[in-house]
Amino acid sequence: QVQLVESGGGLEQPGGSLRLSCAASISGFSRRTMAWYRQPPGKQRELVAEITSGAYTNYADSVKGRFTISRDNAKNTVDLQMNSLKLEDTAVYYCYAASWALGSAYWGQGTQVTVSS
């Protein structure tokens, strides 16, 4: 059964840190680009960070220097370390697995991150 299961969300104060983790039960994990998206309240879903099979990374301008995406192909996990959190980081965060070998792409169910004082 294909699954992307996120964990690590919660409530944090501005300036604090959270670490999100995504455990993937999918074929070809090490060959897929993996990403984190987020959807703030009342807004569209947007790319936060992505990491290719070769470990190249790309970040949204709004999180550069604060967030770090990483992957562990031995454990089939992808993490998002979020530092210096801001109020505008409040969103539901989704794990995403890009398609591979003409197969499907997959989304996780999402985890809520709330930054509030």
Order of alpha helices (4+ residues) and beta strands (2+ residues): beta-beta-beta-beta-beta-beta-beta-beta-beta-beta-beta
